[in-house]
Amino acid sequence: MMALIEYYARALTRGKFSLISFAIQPLSFIFIVYVVSGGRFLNTALAGAIVSFIAGVGIADLAIELVGMKTRSRFYDILMSLPGSGWKKALGISIGMSVPAFPYVLLLTVLLLARLGVQALPGMILGIIALWLWSAGIGFLLGVRMKEPVRTMRPSNILLTGFTVFPPVYYPASVLPDGLVRILTTLPTVSASQLISGSGDGLSATVAALWGLLEMVFLLGSLGLKKCEI
């Protein structure tokens, strides 16, 4: 597993501008929301960027890489020859592909903690872990079902946009009607954003925890990992 983490970490951070290009979209959304709101929505904008980094790694990057492995037989043979069980290899891939997002998630988390206080840390940790498990589960599901990287990009981009741009992820749910807010809070990205931004309540914590537990079960023993055969 450590070999896989090291391989993906080096491959994804090797380019001179790889980390910068990786961060363009989430950081640009922070700027847009900050300017439009006059700074009032900065906390939710920072939380939204954290959500986008984590969800993007799982839903988009991980899914495309798993499908791409099917077309790279030599790499697949090397991977299969590594010691360890299938779920450990899958975990190594998902952690390795998360490495480029880690500096940004850490920096944004520290900025939010400076604004919210240390008391917000438990909710932030719950939101981040639950979201990572959920996005990795979606990534594995797409990686199992899809057969070509190009075709995988379309549904993954649609899902990523649908879960992070339109719902109240970068902006507070308070600007929407109460009835709609209750529905949208059931989305893992919305509940995670609320917890990370310090605006979460019992409902968002429960939703995030349930999504995290559900995807943990999927990642550890579902048919998805078995079909991946990695």
N, C-alpha and C positions, 0 to 999 in steps of 0.2 A: 504493500500500500504506500509506503514512504517513497518508493521509487517512482510510482505514478504521480504522487503529489509533486515531487521534485521535477519530473519531466514536464508536466503541464505548467508549473510555476515558471520554469525557465523559458519554455516555448512562448508563453503569453506575455512575458515581460522583457523579451530579448530586444525587440525593436526600439529605436530611439524615441519614437513618438507613440508607442503602443499604449502606454498608460494615459497619455493625454487624449488620444482619440477615443479611448474607452470611456472617458468621463465627459465628453463634449455635451451629449444630450441631457443627462441629469443636471449638470452644472448650469447649462443654459436655461433649464426650467426654473432653477432657483433664482436666476437673475430676472427672468420674465415675471415670475410671481412676486418677487420683491418689489420690482418697479411698479407693476400694476396696482399692488395693494398698498404702496407707500410704506413698505416695511412692516405692515401689520401682520402679514402671514408668513413671516420669516421662519418661525418654528415649524410650521407645517411644510414649508418649502424644503427645509433641511431634512425633515422626516421623509418627505416624498422622494428626495434624491436617494436616501438610504434604501428605501423600498425599491426604487428603480434599479439600483446597483445589484441588489440581492436577487430580485425577480428576473432581471435580465440575464444573469449568469445561469440560472436554472432553466427558465422557459426558452431562452434563445440559444445561448452559447452551448450549454450542455446537450440540448436536444440535437442541434446541428452536428456536434462532434460525435455523438453516439451513432447517428445515421452515417456520418462520414467514415466511421470505423468499418462499416460493412463493405465499403468500396476500397478500403486499403488493406488488402489481404496480408501483406507483409507485416504491417504494423499490428494487425490483429493476431497473427501468429506469435509475434514477440510478446504481446500482451498476455496471451493464453499460456505462454511458457513461464511467466513469472509465478513465484510461489504465492500461495494464499488462496482463500475461497473467493467465490464470485462476488459476494456482497462487499468484501473488503476491497476488491479491485474497483467496484462501482463507487464505493465511498472515497477511494483515493482519487478517482477521476473528478468527482464532484468537488472535493476539497481543493484539489490542484487548480481547477478552473475558477475557483472562488478567490484565489490569491490576488489577482489584479484588482478586485473590488475591495480587498481588505483595507488598504491604506485610506481610501476615500471613506469607507464606512466608519473606520476608527476616527478619522479627523472630524467628520460630521457629527459623530456621537459625542466627541469631546466638546465640540462647539455647543451642542444642545444641552449637555450636562452643565456647561458654564452658565447657560441661560436659565435652565430649569431647576438646577440643584441636584444633589446626589440622591434625593428621595425619589427621583424619576428613574433611577437606574434599573430597579427590578422590572418595571414595565417595559423599558426599552429592551432589556435582555430577552424577556419573554417574546416580544414582538419580533425581534431579529431572528431568534432561533426558530420560532414557529414558521416565519416566512421563508427561511432558508430550507426547512424541511418540505414545505409545500411546493416551492418553486423547483426544488430538485426532483420531487415526485412527478410534477408535470413534465419536466424535462426528460425523465426516464420514460414516461408514458409515450411522449411524442417520439422519442428515440426508438422505442420498440415498434410502434405502429407505422412510422414513415419509412420509406425506402430510398429516397434521394435527398441529398442536402438542399438542393435548390427548392424543391417542393416543401421541405420542412421549414424553410425561412418564412414562407407566407403565413401559415397558421401560427407560428411562434411569434411573429411580429404583430399579427392581429391580436393575439391573446395578450401580449405584453402591453400594447397600446390600450386595449380595452380594460385591462386591470389596473393600469397606473396613470393614464392621462385623463380620462373622462370622469372616473369616480373621484370623491373627495380624498385624494391621496396627497397632492401638493397643496391643496387649499382646504380650509376647515369645513367640516360637515355642517356647521352652524348656518352657513349661507343657503342651505337647502331646506325644504319643508321637512318637518319632523317625521312624517310617515315614510318619506323616501329615505331619510337618514337611517331609520331602523332596518330597512331592507338592504341598503348598501353596506351597513356595518357587518353583514354576514359574509361579505367578500373578505378573503384573507388579507389582501393588500390594504383595504380600508381599515380593518381592525388593527393591523400592524402599524399603520401610519398613525392612528390615534394613540396607540400605546407609546410609540417612539416620540411623538410630539408632546406627550404629557397631557393630552386631552382625553385619554381613554378612561372608560369606566368599567364596571363589572361585566357588561355585555361584550365589549370589545375584548377584554381579557379572556372571557369564556370562549368566544369565537376563535380567537387566535390559538388558544390551548387545544381546542378540539381539532382544528385544522392541522396543527403540529403533530398531535397524537395519531391522527388518521394517516398522515403521510409517513410517519415513522413506521407504522405497521406495513404500509405499502413498500417502503424501501427495504425493510428487513426481510420480508417473506412473501411478497406478492408475486403473481405470475409475471409481472413486468421485469423483475430482476432475473427470473429464471429464463425468460425468453431472450433477454439480452445476451445470456451466456458469456458473461465477462467476469 
